[in-house]
Amino acid sequence: MSSTAPTGYAPSAGPPPPDSGPGWPRWLVALTVAWAVLLAGLTWHSARNDPPTVREQRTLAQAVPRVDAAIGELVAAASGTVYALAPAEIEQGCRVTPFADGAILRRHVELAVPADEERAVLERVAEGLPSTWRAGVRLTSDGPRLRADAGEFVTVSGRTVADGRVRLSVETGCRPADVVVASFLPGYPPGPESTALAAALAALGVEAGEPDEWVQVVCPSGGVARTLRVDLTTAAESPQAALAPLAGGTPVVATDELYAYRHDGVAVLVELYEDRTVLAATTGCAG
């Protein structure tokens, strides 16, 4: 007698599979869709209206007002010294991101100070800046350094560049470049600085004419600080002696490379080179 084994698989002895269930409730699906729409709307509104939170989101054009205001604060804090405004500088070619080029905007104020008083002047400037900038001066291996934060990712610095020379700087860092900042403006409104510059040129035996460039900034308390600059290839053989009467015999700085004085409330800074002489006359801000 023989037997035949049954074909096929034996039924499973485990529990039956669970039911698939009825699915998500309609109210939960509707709530999820509404929440996604709300998030999308908030994101769109924030992108269009909220202020940038990182430097890479702020363009060069957006930084210009802050930079100009910072220069005005520096000029007011440096009142009582002999200084000149320098033209704006734009450095191209930096990287905002690995995939986007940008540019850096810088502005400077050049100060002429008595020898060995550079640190004291930097400290006085730091004390005159807004308290929110947290300005301070520290001594480094390269000399005293001023550091401050003007807000909106704009930095302020100051350092000694030579004996009797201090440079105050404002910088944006690398930004998307969407503006060209003019460093030369055609024509200028005559003021006390033009009179002082004409007097200096006359003392050097040069006929006064249009300045080679002029730079201005709005002061924190109103008014305008302005620098007129002239670059001469010929002048008196001894500029220091020729300008001494205008300085009243007591210049702020008198070296072979620099002669600085104040005349009728105008700061006059004369840079002396072998092949040229650069004159800058500046009216400033009230401290």
C-alpha positions in Angstrom: 0.0 0.0 0.0 1.4 3.3 -0.9 0.5 6.9 0.0 1.0 10.1 -2.0 2.2 13.3 -0.3 -0.1 16.3 -0.8 1.2 19.0 -3.2 1.4 22.7 -2.5 2.4 24.6 0.6 1.1 24.0 4.1 -1.0 26.9 5.4 0.8 29.3 7.7 0.3 28.8 11.4 1.0 32.6 12.2 -1.6 35.3 12.7 -3.4 36.8 9.7 -2.0 40.0 8.2 -3.6 43.2 9.6 -6.2 45.0 7.7 -5.1 48.0 5.6 -7.5 50.3 7.4 -9.6 53.1 6.0 -6.6 55.5 5.3 -6.0 59.1 6.6 -9.0 61.1 7.7 -10.0 63.8 5.3 -9.7 66.5 7.9 -6.0 65.5 8.5 -5.2 65.6 4.8 -6.9 69.1 4.5 -4.9 70.3 7.6 -1.6 69.1 6.1 -2.3 70.9 2.8 -3.3 74.1 4.5 -0.1 74.0 6.6 2.1 73.5 3.6 0.4 76.5 1.8 0.9 78.7 4.9 4.6 77.8 5.1 5.1 78.6 1.4 3.3 82.0 1.9 5.4 82.9 4.9 8.6 82.0 3.0 7.7 84.1 0.1 6.8 87.1 2.3 10.0 86.8 4.3 12.1 86.6 1.2 10.5 89.8 -0.1 10.2 91.9 3.0 12.4 90.7 5.9 15.8 92.4 6.3 18.9 90.3 5.3 20.5 88.4 8.1 23.9 87.6 6.6 26.3 89.8 4.6 25.9 87.7 1.4 22.3 88.8 1.2 23.1 92.6 1.3 24.2 94.2 -1.9 26.9 96.9 -2.3 24.1 99.5 -3.0 22.4 98.7 0.2 25.7 99.2 2.1 26.5 102.6 0.6 24.3 104.7 3.0 25.7 102.9 6.1 29.3 103.4 4.8 28.8 107.1 4.2 27.1 107.5 7.6 30.1 105.7 9.3 32.6 108.1 7.5 30.5 111.0 8.8 30.8 109.7 12.4 34.6 109.2 12.0 35.0 112.8 10.8 33.0 114.1 13.7 35.0 112.0 16.2 38.3 113.2 14.6 37.4 116.9 14.9 40.3 119.0 16.0 42.8 117.0 14.0 44.0 117.7 10.4 42.4 115.2 8.1 41.3 114.6 4.5 38.6 112.5 3.0 39.8 109.9 0.4 37.7 108.8 -2.6 35.7 105.6 -2.4 37.5 102.5 -3.5 35.8 99.4 -5.0 37.8 96.2 -5.1 36.4 93.7 -7.7 36.9 90.0 -7.9 36.1 88.7 -4.4 33.8 85.7 -4.0 30.5 86.1 -2.3 29.8 82.4 -2.6 31.8 79.7 -4.5 29.6 80.4 -7.5 29.2 84.2 -7.4 31.6 87.1 -7.7 31.3 90.3 -5.7 33.1 93.5 -4.7 34.3 95.3 -1.6 33.6 99.0 -0.9 36.1 101.0 1.2 36.3 104.6 2.3 39.1 106.2 4.3 39.9 109.3 6.3 43.6 110.3 6.4 44.7 112.0 9.6 47.9 114.0 10.2 48.8 114.0 13.9 51.9 115.0 16.0 54.5 112.3 16.2 54.0 109.8 19.1 50.4 110.8 19.5 48.9 108.3 17.1 47.5 106.0 19.8 46.1 108.9 21.8 44.3 110.1 18.6 42.9 106.6 17.9 41.6 106.4 21.5 40.0 109.8 21.2 38.3 108.8 18.0 37.0 105.6 19.5 35.6 107.5 22.5 33.7 109.8 20.1 32.0 107.0 18.2 28.5 105.8 19.0 28.4 103.4 22.0 26.6 100.8 20.0 29.7 100.4 17.8 31.6 99.0 20.7 34.7 100.8 19.5 38.1 100.1 21.2 41.8 100.4 20.7 44.3 97.7 21.4 48.0 97.5 21.1 49.3 94.8 18.6 52.7 93.9 17.3 52.0 96.3 14.4 51.0 99.2 16.6 47.7 100.4 18.0 44.6 99.3 16.2 41.1 100.7 16.4 38.2 98.3 15.8 34.4 99.0 15.7 31.2 97.6 14.3 29.0 100.2 12.4 26.2 97.7 12.0 24.8 95.9 8.9 28.1 94.0 8.5 30.1 97.2 8.0 33.4 97.3 9.9 35.5 100.3 11.0 39.2 100.2 11.7 42.0 102.6 12.3 45.8 102.2 12.3 49.1 104.1 12.0 50.4 104.0 8.5 53.5 106.2 9.1 55.0 108.5 11.7 52.4 111.2 12.1 49.9 109.5 9.8 46.7 107.6 10.8 44.2 106.0 8.5 40.6 105.4 9.5 38.7 103.0 7.3 35.2 101.7 6.7 34.7 98.5 4.7 31.7 96.4 3.6 33.3 93.0 3.1 32.5 91.1 -0.1 29.0 91.9 -1.4 27.0 91.3 -4.6 28.1 94.3 -6.8 25.1 96.2 -8.1 26.3 99.8 -8.0 29.3 101.9 -9.2 30.4 104.4 -6.6 31.7 107.6 -8.2 35.1 108.8 -6.8 35.1 112.0 -8.8 32.2 114.4 -9.1 32.4 117.1 -11.9 32.0 120.7 -10.5 31.8 121.5 -6.9 30.1 124.2 -4.7 32.7 126.7 -3.5 33.2 126.9 0.2 35.8 127.7 2.8 37.9 124.8 1.7 38.3 126.3 -1.8 39.5 129.6 -0.3 42.1 127.8 1.9 43.2 125.7 -1.1 43.6 128.8 -3.3 45.7 130.4 -0.6 48.0 127.4 -0.3 48.4 127.3 -4.1 49.2 131.0 -4.2 51.8 130.5 -1.5 53.4 127.7 -3.6 53.4 129.9 -6.7 50.6 128.0 -8.5 47.5 129.6 -10.0 44.3 128.2 -8.5 41.9 126.3 -10.8 39.4 123.5 -10.6 40.4 120.8 -8.1 41.5 117.4 -9.4 38.9 115.7 -7.2 36.5 116.5 -4.4 34.9 114.2 -1.9 32.2 114.9 0.6 30.1 113.3 3.4 27.1 114.3 5.4 27.9 114.9 9.1 25.9 113.2 11.8 24.5 116.5 13.1 23.8 117.9 9.7 26.0 119.9 7.3 28.7 118.5 5.0 32.4 117.8 5.3 34.2 118.2 2.1 37.8 117.7 0.8 39.2 119.3 -2.3 42.4 117.8 -3.7 45.0 119.1 -6.2 48.0 117.1 -7.6 50.9 119.4 -8.6 53.9 118.5 -10.6 55.6 121.8 -9.9 55.6 123.9 -6.8 57.9 126.1 -4.6 61.3 124.6 -4.0 60.6 124.7 -0.2 56.9 124.1 0.3 57.2 124.1 4.1 58.8 127.5 4.2 56.2 128.9 1.7 53.3 127.6 3.7 54.6 128.6 7.1 52.8 132.0 7.2 49.5 130.3 6.5 50.2 127.8 9.4 50.9 130.7 11.7 54.3 129.3 12.3 52.8 126.3 14.2 52.0 123.5 11.8 50.4 120.3 13.3 52.9 118.2 11.4 56.1 119.3 9.6 58.3 116.6 8.1 60.1 116.0 4.8 57.1 114.0 3.6 54.1 115.8 5.2 53.1 119.4 6.1 49.7 119.8 7.9 48.1 122.9 9.4 44.8 124.6 10.1 43.9 127.9 8.5 40.6 129.8 9.2 39.0 126.5 10.4 40.1 124.5 7.3 42.4 121.6 7.6 45.2 121.6 5.0 47.3 118.5 4.4 50.2 118.7 2.0 51.9 115.4 0.9 55.5 116.0 -0.4 56.9 113.6 -3.0 60.1 113.8 -5.1 58.1 114.4 -8.3 54.9 116.0 -7.1 53.0 117.7 -4.3 49.5 116.8 -3.3 47.3 119.4 -1.5 44.0 118.6 0.3 41.8 121.2 2.0 39.0 119.9 4.2 36.1 121.4 6.1 34.9 119.0 8.8 32.0 118.1 11.1 31.4 119.6 14.5 32.5 117.2 17.2 
